[in-house]
Amino acid sequence: MTKPVKVTCFKQVHNIVTAAAQCRREISVQDLKGAVADAKSILGLMNLDFSQPVEICGEDPAEVEHVYNAVRH
């Protein structure tokens, strides 16, 4: 499952990492250029292009929704 989200500040990136760390399965984030990063890695996420919306990706829809909601708040 994937879910698009617009990330506009570092706090939202931090929220992605924090929420993903609570997930049992792998969660990744992909930018529009095709670069993919482990959502649990702050350094990996900092390499992505956040000027456009990114996709939160994972096998478990509930975990993807959990990370998505962390960004939206």
PDB file as gemmi writes it, atoms N, CA and C in Angstrom:
CRYST1    1.000    1.000    1.000  90.00  90.00  90.00 P 1                      
ATOM      1  N   MET A   1       0.842  -1.176   0.000  1.00  0.00           N  
ATOM      2  CA  MET A   1       0.000   0.000   0.000  1.00  0.00           C  
ATOM      3  C   MET A   1       0.887   1.238   0.000  1.00  0.00           C  
ATOM      4  N   THR A   2       0.456   2.254  -0.703  1.00  0.00           N  
ATOM      5  CA  THR A   2       1.165   3.537  -0.700  1.00  0.00           C  
ATOM      6  C   THR A   2       0.181   4.657  -0.381  1.00  0.00           C  
ATOM      7  N   LYS A   3       0.725   5.712   0.197  1.00  0.00           N  
ATOM      8  CA  LYS A   3      -0.117   6.862   0.545  1.00  0.00           C  
ATOM      9  C   LYS A   3       0.710   8.123   0.311  1.00  0.00           C  
ATOM     10  N   PRO A   4       0.227   9.048  -0.534  1.00  0.00           N  
ATOM     11  CA  PRO A   4       0.984  10.276  -0.795  1.00  0.00           C  
ATOM     12  C   PRO A   4       0.823  11.286   0.334  1.00  0.00           C  
ATOM     13  N   VAL A   5       1.883  12.038   0.580  1.00  0.00           N  
ATOM     14  CA  VAL A   5       1.843  13.081   1.603  1.00  0.00           C  
ATOM     15  C   VAL A   5       2.852  14.166   1.244  1.00  0.00           C  
ATOM     16  N   LYS A   6       2.502  15.394   1.529  1.00  0.00           N  
ATOM     17  CA  LYS A   6       3.406  16.531   1.319  1.00  0.00           C  
ATOM     18  C   LYS A   6       4.103  16.831   2.641  1.00  0.00           C  
ATOM     19  N   VAL A   7       5.416  16.765   2.630  1.00  0.00           N  
ATOM     20  CA  VAL A   7       6.227  17.046   3.816  1.00  0.00           C  
ATOM     21  C   VAL A   7       6.828  18.434   3.639  1.00  0.00           C  
ATOM     22  N   THR A   8       6.576  19.318   4.599  1.00  0.00           N  
ATOM     23  CA  THR A   8       6.998  20.711   4.445  1.00  0.00           C  
ATOM     24  C   THR A   8       8.006  21.188   5.481  1.00  0.00           C  
ATOM     25  N   CYS A   9       8.272  20.367   6.516  1.00  0.00           N  
ATOM     26  CA  CYS A   9       9.226  20.809   7.537  1.00  0.00           C  
ATOM     27  C   CYS A   9       9.938  19.609   8.158  1.00  0.00           C  
ATOM     28  N   PHE A  10      11.046  19.902   8.827  1.00  0.00           N  
ATOM     29  CA  PHE A  10      11.840  18.838   9.438  1.00  0.00           C  
ATOM     30  C   PHE A  10      11.060  18.100  10.520  1.00  0.00           C  
ATOM     31  N   LYS A  11      10.181  18.779  11.218  1.00  0.00           N  
ATOM     32  CA  LYS A  11       9.376  18.133  12.266  1.00  0.00           C  
ATOM     33  C   LYS A  11       8.567  16.983  11.678  1.00  0.00           C  
ATOM     34  N   GLN A  12       8.055  17.148  10.476  1.00  0.00           N  
ATOM     35  CA  GLN A  12       7.297  16.081   9.829  1.00  0.00           C  
ATOM     36  C   GLN A  12       8.203  14.900   9.479  1.00  0.00           C  
ATOM     37  N   VAL A  13       9.433  15.178   9.056  1.00  0.00           N  
ATOM     38  CA  VAL A  13      10.393  14.101   8.782  1.00  0.00           C  
ATOM     39  C   VAL A  13      10.659  13.335  10.078  1.00  0.00           C  
ATOM     40  N   HIS A  14      10.874  14.059  11.153  1.00  0.00           N  
ATOM     41  CA  HIS A  14      11.094  13.430  12.460  1.00  0.00           C  
ATOM     42  C   HIS A  14       9.885  12.585  12.861  1.00  0.00           C  
ATOM     43  N   ASN A  15       8.686  13.077  12.602  1.00  0.00           N  
ATOM     44  CA  ASN A  15       7.468  12.324  12.918  1.00  0.00           C  
ATOM     45  C   ASN A  15       7.382  11.027  12.116  1.00  0.00           C  
ATOM     46  N   ILE A  16       7.837  11.048  10.861  1.00  0.00           N  
ATOM     47  CA  ILE A  16       7.869   9.828  10.043  1.00  0.00           C  
ATOM     48  C   ILE A  16       8.763   8.792  10.707  1.00  0.00           C  
ATOM     49  N   VAL A  17       9.967   9.201  11.087  1.00  0.00           N  
ATOM     50  CA  VAL A  17      10.929   8.281  11.705  1.00  0.00           C  
ATOM     51  C   VAL A  17      10.370   7.713  13.008  1.00  0.00           C  
ATOM     52  N   THR A  18       9.807   8.571  13.833  1.00  0.00           N  
ATOM     53  CA  THR A  18       9.263   8.139  15.120  1.00  0.00           C  
ATOM     54  C   THR A  18       8.120   7.145  14.934  1.00  0.00           C  
ATOM     55  N   ALA A  19       7.206   7.443  14.029  1.00  0.00           N  
ATOM     56  CA  ALA A  19       6.065   6.554  13.784  1.00  0.00           C  
ATOM     57  C   ALA A  19       6.516   5.244  13.140  1.00  0.00           C  
ATOM     58  N   ALA A  20       7.443   5.313  12.195  1.00  0.00           N  
ATOM     59  CA  ALA A  20       7.930   4.106  11.520  1.00  0.00           C  
ATOM     60  C   ALA A  20       8.663   3.189  12.494  1.00  0.00           C  
ATOM     61  N   ALA A  21       9.349   3.769  13.466  1.00  0.00           N  
ATOM     62  CA  ALA A  21      10.072   2.969  14.461  1.00  0.00           C  
ATOM     63  C   ALA A  21       9.119   2.120  15.299  1.00  0.00           C  
ATOM     64  N   GLN A  22       7.868   2.508  15.369  1.00  0.00           N  
ATOM     65  CA  GLN A  22       6.862   1.758  16.123  1.00  0.00           C  
ATOM     66  C   GLN A  22       6.250   0.627  15.300  1.00  0.00           C  
ATOM     67  N   CYS A  23       6.564   0.580  14.013  1.00  0.00           N  
ATOM     68  CA  CYS A  23       5.983  -0.426  13.122  1.00  0.00           C  
ATOM     69  C   CYS A  23       6.816  -1.702  13.119  1.00  0.00           C  
ATOM     70  N   ARG A  24       6.140  -2.825  13.017  1.00  0.00           N  
ATOM     71  CA  ARG A  24       6.832  -4.120  12.988  1.00  0.00           C  
ATOM     72  C   ARG A  24       7.367  -4.442  11.595  1.00  0.00           C  
ATOM     73  N   ARG A  25       6.686  -3.976  10.582  1.00  0.00           N  
ATOM     74  CA  ARG A  25       7.101  -4.264   9.205  1.00  0.00           C  
ATOM     75  C   ARG A  25       7.878  -3.097   8.626  1.00  0.00           C  
ATOM     76  N   GLU A  26       8.467  -3.353   7.470  1.00  0.00           N  
ATOM     77  CA  GLU A  26       9.260  -2.328   6.798  1.00  0.00           C  
ATOM     78  C   GLU A  26       8.354  -1.239   6.230  1.00  0.00           C  
ATOM     79  N   ILE A  27       8.748  -0.005   6.460  1.00  0.00           N  
ATOM     80  CA  ILE A  27       8.064   1.160   5.897  1.00  0.00           C  
ATOM     81  C   ILE A  27       9.118   1.950   5.133  1.00  0.00           C  
ATOM     82  N   SER A  28       8.774   2.377   3.932  1.00  0.00           N  
ATOM     83  CA  SER A  28       9.715   3.176   3.148  1.00  0.00           C  
ATOM     84  C   SER A  28       9.022   4.434   2.642  1.00  0.00           C  
ATOM     85  N   VAL A  29       9.840   5.372   2.198  1.00  0.00           N  
ATOM     86  CA  VAL A  29       9.342   6.621   1.625  1.00  0.00           C  
ATOM     87  C   VAL A  29      10.015   6.787   0.273  1.00  0.00           C  
ATOM     88  N   GLN A  30       9.232   7.111  -0.749  1.00  0.00           N  
ATOM     89  CA  GLN A  30       9.751   7.281  -2.104  1.00  0.00           C  
ATOM     90  C   GLN A  30       9.401   8.668  -2.608  1.00  0.00           C  
ATOM     91  N   ASP A  31      10.400   9.340  -3.206  1.00  0.00           N  
ATOM     92  CA  ASP A  31      10.127  10.656  -3.789  1.00  0.00           C  
ATOM     93  C   ASP A  31       9.773  10.505  -5.266  1.00  0.00           C  
ATOM     94  N   LEU A  32       9.406  11.603  -5.913  1.00  0.00           N  
ATOM     95  CA  LEU A  32       8.977  11.552  -7.315  1.00  0.00           C  
ATOM     96  C   LEU A  32      10.106  11.224  -8.281  1.00  0.00           C  
ATOM     97  N   LYS A  33      11.351  11.380  -7.836  1.00  0.00           N  
ATOM     98  CA  LYS A  33      12.500  11.028  -8.676  1.00  0.00           C  
ATOM     99  C   LYS A  33      12.796   9.535  -8.626  1.00  0.00           C  
ATOM    100  N   GLY A  34      12.092   8.812  -7.760  1.00  0.00           N  
ATOM    101  CA  GLY A  34      12.267   7.369  -7.650  1.00  0.00           C  
ATOM    102  C   GLY A  34      13.191   6.923  -6.537  1.00  0.00           C  
ATOM    103  N   ALA A  35      13.785   7.865  -5.813  1.00  0.00           N  
ATOM    104  CA  ALA A  35      14.660   7.503  -4.696  1.00  0.00           C  
ATOM    105  C   ALA A  35      13.810   6.951  -3.555  1.00  0.00           C  
ATOM    106  N   VAL A  36      14.311   5.895  -2.925  1.00  0.00           N  
ATOM    107  CA  VAL A  36      13.592   5.239  -1.836  1.00  0.00           C  
ATOM    108  C   VAL A  36      14.469   5.237  -0.593  1.00  0.00           C  
ATOM    109  N   ALA A  37      13.856   5.505   0.561  1.00  0.00           N  
ATOM    110  CA  ALA A  37      14.584   5.493   1.830  1.00  0.00           C  
ATOM    111  C   ALA A  37      13.789   4.723   2.875  1.00  0.00           C  
ATOM    112  N   ASP A  38      14.505   4.075   3.766  1.00  0.00           N  
ATOM    113  CA  ASP A  38      13.900   3.415   4.922  1.00  0.00           C  
ATOM    114  C   ASP A  38      13.302   4.501   5.811  1.00  0.00           C  
ATOM    115  N   ALA A  39      12.030   4.395   6.129  1.00  0.00           N  
ATOM    116  CA  ALA A  39      11.356   5.425   6.925  1.00  0.00           C  
ATOM    117  C   ALA A  39      11.877   5.495   8.355  1.00  0.00           C  
ATOM    118  N   LYS A  40      12.624   4.487   8.779  1.00  0.00           N  
ATOM    119  CA  LYS A  40      13.182   4.476  10.132  1.00  0.00           C  
ATOM    120  C   LYS A  40      14.548   5.153  10.189  1.00  0.00           C  
ATOM    121  N   SER A  41      15.041   5.632   9.043  1.00  0.00           N  
ATOM    122  CA  SER A  41      16.374   6.233   8.955  1.00  0.00           C  
ATOM    123  C   SER A  41      16.284   7.729   8.659  1.00  0.00           C  
ATOM    124  N   ILE A  42      16.620   8.540   9.642  1.00  0.00           N  
ATOM    125  CA  ILE A  42      16.587   9.995   9.441  1.00  0.00           C  
ATOM    126  C   ILE A  42      17.572  10.403   8.353  1.00  0.00           C  
ATOM    127  N   LEU A  43      18.743   9.772   8.327  1.00  0.00           N  
ATOM    128  CA  LEU A  43      19.734  10.116   7.300  1.00  0.00           C  
ATOM    129  C   LEU A  43      19.248   9.721   5.912  1.00  0.00           C  
ATOM    130  N   GLY A  44      18.605   8.573   5.808  1.00  0.00           N  
ATOM    131  CA  GLY A  44      18.062   8.151   4.524  1.00  0.00           C  
ATOM    132  C   GLY A  44      16.993   9.102   4.026  1.00  0.00           C  
ATOM    133  N   LEU A  45      16.114   9.518   4.921  1.00  0.00           N  
ATOM    134  CA  LEU A  45      15.039  10.434   4.533  1.00  0.00           C  
ATOM    135  C   LEU A  45      15.573  11.790   4.101  1.00  0.00           C  
ATOM    136  N   MET A  46      16.661  12.233   4.700  1.00  0.00           N  
ATOM    137  CA  MET A  46      17.209  13.546   4.355  1.00  0.00           C  
ATOM    138  C   MET A  46      17.759  13.586   2.926  1.00  0.00           C  
ATOM    139  N   ASN A  47      17.951  12.429   2.308  1.00  0.00           N  
ATOM    140  CA  ASN A  47      18.426  12.375   0.924  1.00  0.00           C  
ATOM    141  C   ASN A  47      17.293  12.498  -0.097  1.00  0.00           C  
ATOM    142  N   LEU A  48      16.058  12.477   0.363  1.00  0.00           N  
ATOM    143  CA  LEU A  48      14.922  12.548  -0.555  1.00  0.00           C  
ATOM    144  C   LEU A  48      14.581  13.993  -0.908  1.00  0.00           C  
ATOM    145  N   ASP A  49      13.899  14.149  -2.041  1.00  0.00           N  
ATOM    146  CA  ASP A  49      13.444  15.458  -2.510  1.00  0.00           C  
ATOM    147  C   ASP A  49      12.026  15.696  -1.987  1.00  0.00           C  
ATOM    148  N   PHE A  50      11.901  16.583  -1.011  1.00  0.00           N  
ATOM    149  CA  PHE A  50      10.600  16.874  -0.409  1.00  0.00           C  
ATOM    150  C   PHE A  50       9.938  18.107  -1.025  1.00  0.00           C  
ATOM    151  N   SER A  51      10.453  18.592  -2.157  1.00  0.00           N  
ATOM    152  CA  SER A  51       9.817  19.740  -2.810  1.00  0.00           C  
ATOM    153  C   SER A  51       8.479  19.349  -3.448  1.00  0.00           C  
ATOM    154  N   GLN A  52       8.281  18.058  -3.653  1.00  0.00           N  
ATOM    155  CA  GLN A  52       7.035  17.505  -4.175  1.00  0.00           C  
ATOM    156  C   GLN A  52       6.523  16.468  -3.175  1.00  0.00           C  
ATOM    157  N   PRO A  53       5.256  16.065  -3.273  1.00  0.00           N  
ATOM    158  CA  PRO A  53       4.757  15.020  -2.368  1.00  0.00           C  
ATOM    159  C   PRO A  53       5.571  13.733  -2.496  1.00  0.00           C  
ATOM    160  N   VAL A  54       5.659  12.994  -1.409  1.00  0.00           N  
ATOM    161  CA  VAL A  54       6.341  11.699  -1.387  1.00  0.00           C  
ATOM    162  C   VAL A  54       5.307  10.618  -1.095  1.00  0.00           C  
ATOM    163  N   GLU A  55       5.688   9.367  -1.325  1.00  0.00           N  
ATOM    164  CA  GLU A  55       4.803   8.231  -1.069  1.00  0.00           C  
ATOM    165  C   GLU A  55       5.314   7.463   0.143  1.00  0.00           C  
ATOM    166  N   ILE A  56       4.443   7.224   1.108  1.00  0.00           N  
ATOM    167  CA  ILE A  56       4.750   6.333   2.219  1.00  0.00           C  
ATOM    168  C   ILE A  56       4.322   4.941   1.771  1.00  0.00           C  
ATOM    169  N   CYS A  57       5.228   3.976   1.840  1.00  0.00           N  
ATOM    170  CA  CYS A  57       4.977   2.641   1.302  1.00  0.00           C  
ATOM    171  C   CYS A  57       5.177   1.573   2.375  1.00  0.00           C  
ATOM    172  N   GLY A  58       4.343   0.547   2.334  1.00  0.00           N  
ATOM    173  CA  GLY A  58       4.485  -0.566   3.259  1.00  0.00           C  
ATOM    174  C   GLY A  58       3.496  -1.666   2.939  1.00  0.00           C  
ATOM    175  N   GLU A  59       3.733  -2.843   3.508  1.00  0.00           N  
ATOM    176  CA  GLU A  59       2.868  -3.995   3.267  1.00  0.00           C  
ATOM    177  C   GLU A  59       1.597  -3.961   4.110  1.00  0.00           C  
ATOM    178  N   ASP A  60       1.679  -3.386   5.298  1.00  0.00           N  
ATOM    179  CA  ASP A  60       0.545  -3.370   6.218  1.00  0.00           C  
ATOM    180  C   ASP A  60      -0.183  -2.024   6.124  1.00  0.00           C  
ATOM    181  N   PRO A  61      -1.404  -2.009   5.603  1.00  0.00           N  
ATOM    182  CA  PRO A  61      -2.136  -0.743   5.462  1.00  0.00           C  
ATOM    183  C   PRO A  61      -2.292   0.022   6.778  1.00  0.00           C  
ATOM    184  N   ALA A  62      -2.463  -0.677   7.884  1.00  0.00           N  
ATOM    185  CA  ALA A  62      -2.622  -0.003   9.179  1.00  0.00           C  
ATOM    186  C   ALA A  62      -1.342   0.726   9.576  1.00  0.00           C  
ATOM    187  N   GLU A  63      -0.185   0.127   9.294  1.00  0.00           N  
ATOM    188  CA  GLU A  63       1.083   0.772   9.629  1.00  0.00           C  
ATOM    189  C   GLU A  63       1.347   1.969   8.721  1.00  0.00           C  
ATOM    190  N   VAL A  64       1.013   1.848   7.443  1.00  0.00           N  
ATOM    191  CA  VAL A  64       1.160   2.980   6.519  1.00  0.00           C  
ATOM    192  C   VAL A  64       0.272   4.129   6.992  1.00  0.00           C  
ATOM    193  N   GLU A  65      -0.937   3.818   7.380  1.00  0.00           N  
ATOM    194  CA  GLU A  65      -1.870   4.838   7.881  1.00  0.00           C  
ATOM    195  C   GLU A  65      -1.339   5.478   9.165  1.00  0.00           C  
ATOM    196  N   HIS A  66      -0.719   4.677  10.025  1.00  0.00           N  
ATOM    197  CA  HIS A  66      -0.134   5.186  11.273  1.00  0.00           C  
ATOM    198  C   HIS A  66       0.948   6.225  10.973  1.00  0.00           C  
ATOM    199  N   VAL A  67       1.840   5.920  10.033  1.00  0.00           N  
ATOM    200  CA  VAL A  67       2.909   6.858   9.672  1.00  0.00           C  
ATOM    201  C   VAL A  67       2.315   8.088   8.993  1.00  0.00           C  
ATOM    202  N   TYR A  68       1.369   7.887   8.098  1.00  0.00           N  
ATOM    203  CA  TYR A  68       0.700   9.000   7.417  1.00  0.00           C  
ATOM    204  C   TYR A  68       0.062   9.956   8.430  1.00  0.00           C  
ATOM    205  N   ASN A  69      -0.637   9.412   9.396  1.00  0.00           N  
ATOM    206  CA  ASN A  69      -1.294  10.245  10.411  1.00  0.00           C  
ATOM    207  C   ASN A  69      -0.290  11.016  11.255  1.00  0.00           C  
ATOM    208  N   ALA A  70       0.872  10.445  11.488  1.00  0.00           N  
ATOM    209  CA  ALA A  70       1.912  11.139  12.256  1.00  0.00           C  
ATOM    210  C   ALA A  70       2.417  12.367  11.503  1.00  0.00           C  
ATOM    211  N   VAL A  71       2.446  12.291  10.191  1.00  0.00           N  
ATOM    212  CA  VAL A  71       2.894  13.430   9.377  1.00  0.00           C  
ATOM    213  C   VAL A  71       1.814  14.507   9.339  1.00  0.00           C  
ATOM    214  N   ARG A  72       0.582  14.106   9.279  1.00  0.00           N  
ATOM    215  CA  ARG A  72      -0.535  15.039   9.135  1.00  0.00           C  
ATOM    216  C   ARG A  72      -0.818  15.829  10.406  1.00  0.00           C  
ATOM    217  N   HIS A  73      -0.304  15.399  11.546  1.00  0.00           N  
ATOM    218  CA  HIS A  73      -0.594  16.103  12.808  1.00  0.00           C  
ATOM    219  C   HIS A  73       0.567  16.943  13.248  1.00  0.00           C  
TER     220      HIS A  73                                                      
END                                                                             
